[in-house]
Amino acid sequence: MTNDSMTNDFKALVKILIGAAWLDGKIQPEERHYLHRVAQEKGVADDPEIQPLLHELRSVTPDECYQWVQAYLGDHPTSEACQSLIEVISGLVYSDGAIADEEAKLLTRLQLVDAQSDALNSMHARILAAIRKLYQRGASQIS
């Protein structure tokens, strides 16, 4: 992964966290501290796209947050990507000691996406195993 793509991933992640913090309509002081720490750690705190969001110069709508999540995970998210996002968002959500309904809904949605991803991967594995069996049978009949 190149530095630019890592930076873009970090920016997308921080944007999602900021959006998640806005889900209850207000960024709590503990959430603010968490966001600034993560943005610094990821090296995107001074990014022109992140700064207005990080310093609350504009709010983020729930729709924006969900769009960022969808863009971050893509159309076929892996279980690892879902779990990683759930962990990071959980760190933010629990930083203020309370979980708002909208924050819980976001985490629940991510868990559902993860479960769907696992089911799809399991189905693909079963299909591949069945194809392998058919191929092996065909190959053994030719021999």
C-alpha positions as CSV (number, residue, x, y, z in Angstrom):
1,M,0.0,0.0,0.0
2,T,1.4,3.4,-1.0
3,N,1.6,6.4,1.4
4,D,-1.1,8.2,-0.5
5,S,-3.5,5.3,-0.3
6,M,-2.7,4.8,3.4
7,T,-3.3,8.5,4.0
8,N,-6.6,8.3,2.1
9,D,-7.7,5.3,4.2
10,F,-6.7,7.1,7.4
11,K,-8.7,10.2,6.3
12,A,-11.7,8.1,5.4
13,L,-11.5,6.4,8.8
14,V,-11.2,9.7,10.7
15,K,-14.1,11.1,8.7
16,I,-16.2,8.1,9.7
17,L,-15.3,8.6,13.4
18,I,-16.2,12.2,13.2
19,G,-19.5,11.3,11.6
20,A,-20.1,8.7,14.3
21,A,-19.5,11.3,17.0
22,W,-22.1,13.6,15.4
23,L,-24.8,10.8,15.2
24,D,-26.3,11.9,18.5
25,G,-26.3,15.5,17.4
26,K,-23.4,16.7,19.5
27,I,-19.7,15.8,20.0
28,Q,-19.0,15.1,23.6
29,P,-15.8,16.3,25.2
30,E,-14.4,12.8,25.6
31,E,-15.3,12.0,21.9
32,R,-13.5,15.3,20.9
33,H,-10.4,14.2,22.7
34,Y,-10.5,10.7,21.2
35,L,-11.0,12.2,17.6
36,H,-8.0,14.6,18.0
37,R,-5.8,11.8,19.3
38,V,-6.7,9.4,16.5
39,A,-6.3,12.2,13.9
40,Q,-2.8,13.0,15.3
41,E,-1.8,9.3,15.4
42,K,-3.0,8.7,11.8
43,G,-1.2,11.9,10.7
44,V,-4.2,13.6,9.2
45,A,-5.0,16.2,11.8
46,D,-3.7,19.0,9.6
47,D,-5.3,17.8,6.4
48,P,-7.5,20.5,4.8
49,E,-10.4,18.1,4.4
50,I,-10.2,16.9,8.0
51,Q,-9.6,20.1,9.8
52,P,-13.0,21.7,9.4
53,L,-14.7,18.5,10.5
54,L,-12.2,17.9,13.4
55,H,-12.6,21.4,14.7
56,E,-16.4,21.2,14.4
57,L,-16.6,24.1,11.9
58,R,-19.4,22.1,10.3
59,S,-21.6,19.2,11.5
60,V,-21.9,15.9,9.8
61,T,-25.3,14.4,9.0
62,P,-26.1,10.7,9.7
63,D,-26.5,10.2,5.9
64,E,-23.0,11.5,5.3
65,C,-21.6,9.2,8.0
66,Y,-23.3,6.2,6.4
67,Q,-22.1,7.2,3.0
68,W,-18.5,7.3,4.3
69,V,-18.9,3.9,5.9
70,Q,-20.2,2.5,2.6
71,A,-17.4,4.0,0.6
72,Y,-14.8,2.8,3.1
73,L,-16.0,-0.8,3.2
74,G,-16.9,-1.0,-0.5
75,D,-19.5,-3.3,-2.1
76,H,-17.9,-6.6,-0.8
77,P,-16.4,-5.8,2.6
78,T,-14.3,-8.4,4.4
79,S,-15.0,-9.6,7.9
80,E,-11.6,-8.2,8.9
81,A,-12.5,-4.7,7.6
82,C,-15.9,-4.8,9.4
83,Q,-14.4,-5.9,12.6
84,S,-11.6,-3.3,12.5
85,L,-14.2,-0.5,11.9
86,I,-16.4,-1.8,14.7
87,E,-13.5,-1.8,17.1
88,V,-12.4,1.8,16.2
89,I,-16.0,3.1,16.3
90,S,-16.6,1.3,19.6
91,G,-13.5,3.1,21.1
92,L,-15.1,6.4,20.1
93,V,-18.6,5.5,21.2
94,Y,-17.6,4.2,24.6
95,S,-15.1,7.1,25.2
96,D,-17.8,9.2,26.8
97,G,-19.2,6.3,28.9
98,A,-22.6,6.3,27.2
99,I,-23.9,5.0,23.9
100,A,-26.6,6.9,22.1
101,D,-29.3,5.1,20.1
102,E,-27.9,6.3,16.8
103,E,-24.4,5.1,17.7
104,A,-25.8,1.7,18.7
105,K,-27.6,1.5,15.3
106,L,-24.4,2.2,13.5
107,L,-22.6,-0.6,15.3
108,T,-25.5,-3.0,14.8
109,R,-25.5,-2.2,11.1
110,L,-21.8,-2.9,10.9
111,Q,-22.3,-6.2,12.7
112,L,-25.0,-7.2,10.2
113,V,-22.7,-6.3,7.3
114,D,-20.0,-8.4,8.9
115,A,-22.4,-11.3,9.3
116,Q,-23.4,-11.0,5.7
117,S,-19.8,-11.0,4.6
118,D,-19.1,-14.1,6.6
119,A,-22.1,-15.9,5.1
120,L,-21.1,-14.9,1.6
121,N,-17.5,-16.1,2.2
122,S,-18.8,-19.3,3.6
123,M,-21.0,-19.9,0.6
124,H,-18.1,-19.2,-1.8
125,A,-16.0,-21.7,0.1
126,R,-18.7,-24.4,-0.1
127,I,-19.1,-23.7,-3.9
128,L,-15.4,-24.0,-4.5
129,A,-15.2,-27.2,-2.5
130,A,-18.0,-28.7,-4.5
131,I,-16.3,-27.6,-7.8
132,R,-13.0,-29.2,-6.6
133,K,-14.8,-32.4,-5.8
134,L,-16.5,-32.5,-9.2
135,Y,-13.1,-31.8,-10.9
136,Q,-11.3,-34.5,-8.9
137,R,-14.0,-37.0,-9.7
138,G,-13.8,-36.1,-13.4
139,A,-10.0,-36.3,-13.3
140,S,-10.0,-39.7,-11.6
141,Q,-12.5,-41.1,-14.2
142,I,-10.2,-40.0,-17.0
143,S,-7.1,-41.8,-15.4
